[in-house]
């Protein structure tokens, strides 16, 4: 890529973030996602960190200011100026929980815990170290409370693995991983809460989850509200309790990064390190599939693995969890399966195995390429010194955005964009790739 083309792509990425900026946070997308989303803001802050420290800090602080009293960081922080969205404030009834914040309206579920990693990233790229340290001092108790919540309320047996209680908490809302669990929810028409979808009026219907899935998404939210968001009561009755690979991988990485934040601030890092090490061990013990050489989710309700091949099954590389042999075998699965890594005719990495029963090249999380998953895998490959594979993934990701636009996700064989356009984390993570201190953008 020439210097002029590189400068143009960087400028376009910054323009996307400028366009989506709303006061103290950044919308994931200008039409489909008008509020603040939790893990989106973590990725977005990482992009801002390279050129606008104030925006990076404000992005995370706005989320921390919406934290629940029990430590929960909500999936969505609502902007009252945008009411045409489902599920909106009135559907969640989050105020039924005594832990919900009074000054912000939020959802009642979470998203993957990327936040300590994002905060450390912002600190390490800061132009003003004194202000960055002040940011860490403010963020630290919020992050500690967030991790305490996850290990206390989402891992009550102390296994080291936090569970999710809704597909939305995985960040991969419509993954084929959830199909079997969704089908177990036999709902009568009178059990489905009334709702009106907005997403299918804004993007192609074929890109979005089917109505049957949304019925169950909505029913789960109703269950949480009826239980006043009491985690112990929800745990007893919820049919969806899953130890997710990606969620726990990011929790492990964030635990190590929170320990590093503690060291920077002169605090005791030992609790966070111990938690991260326990989570890494538990991921290898429970979520590693020896026969298939990939990590897979675990269904607590049925007490069995969810044997579905998704790209998130490779993300433990990002947290340094696999040993040398596992890494070699993971790479073999990545290169010699429906993920088609490095193969002609397929952009890396499809979010779901192209040979899988539920594959779709355009439907949300059922096969399209996502920049955030590519970014996690890229950093994981770099961590293990797999430079040729990392270079391929770096260049593929750059090519997708340069040729297809700043979309939410991309067709794995055609490369064209789908879902929301002007998507913020696509822009932010591309900036992190392009503005990395030691970029490697040659070769494919």
PyMOL commands that set and color helices and strands:
alter all, ss='L'
color gray80, all
select helices_A, chain A and resi 3-20+38-48+53-64+89-92+94-96+115-124+129-153+167-170+176-184+189-191+199-201+205-207+211-226+231-237+245-265+270-287+311-319+324-335+371-383+387-404+424-434
alter helices_A, ss='H'
color red, helices_A
select strands_A, chain A and resi 21-22+25-26+36-37+76-77+242-243+288-289+294-295+298-299+304-305+409-410+417-418
alter strands_A, ss='S'
color yellow, strands_A
deselect
rebuild
show_as cartoon
